[in-house]
Each structure stands twice: as C-alpha cells, then as structure tokens.
Amino acid sequence: MRPSASALDFFRLWSEHCGTPLTPFWDNVRGWWNVRHLPNVKFVHFNDLKADLAGEMRGIAKFLDISLAPQDFERAVSNCTFDYMKAHAELGQDCAYWLAHGTKVKISPHAL
C-alpha cells in the first residue's frame, strides 16, 4: 500500500486493508477487547482524554505504578496536548517512519 497525499484517502485504503501494512487493525482491537477485564489491561477513551487529560494521565500513571514530581507531571501533560504535538510534529517523525517500515520504534529524546 502506497501512502496517499490525502490523509482521508490513506485512511480509507488503510481501513479497507485492515490496517496493513502497520497492523491488522480490527483483529488487534478485537483481541484487546476480549481481554479488557484482565488486571494488566487498561482501556483509555479518547473523549475522556479530551475532557480531562491530566486526570486520565493520573489514572494511567497509577495503573503503571509511575510517580512523577509535580513539575514533571505538568510538563508531561503539557507535552501530550494536541497544541503541543501539532507545534512539535517533527518530533514524532522518527516514530512514524519506523512504524511504517516495520522496524523498531525510535523515540526522540526531545519528545520527553
């Protein structure tokens, strides 16, 4: 599957092919849905993140048994906002490239 200049065209093609080449999307979703009751699985809804990003991130941190100093937590919340990610889109390019090419994900240290 070749990327399209149009995000909508790419999404349609991607969804028609069940997420290929990145992942068999619906099989992946169904698999996680089937184990949602397990204590080591946490579902996070996008609308909940939009409504209360800091609160949801606190819940994720608690689930993962992660504690951050207040200033680090506030920075993490700030860096997870749409506005921040849009303004710093170049930081996510490494991750998108490696995911699309089926190799290990490379996360930029500047993204943290």
Summary of the structure (lengths in Angstrom):
residues: 112
radius of gyration: 16.4
end to end distance: 31.6
largest distance: 44.1
contacts: 222
relative contact order: 0.07
helix: 61%
strand: 0%
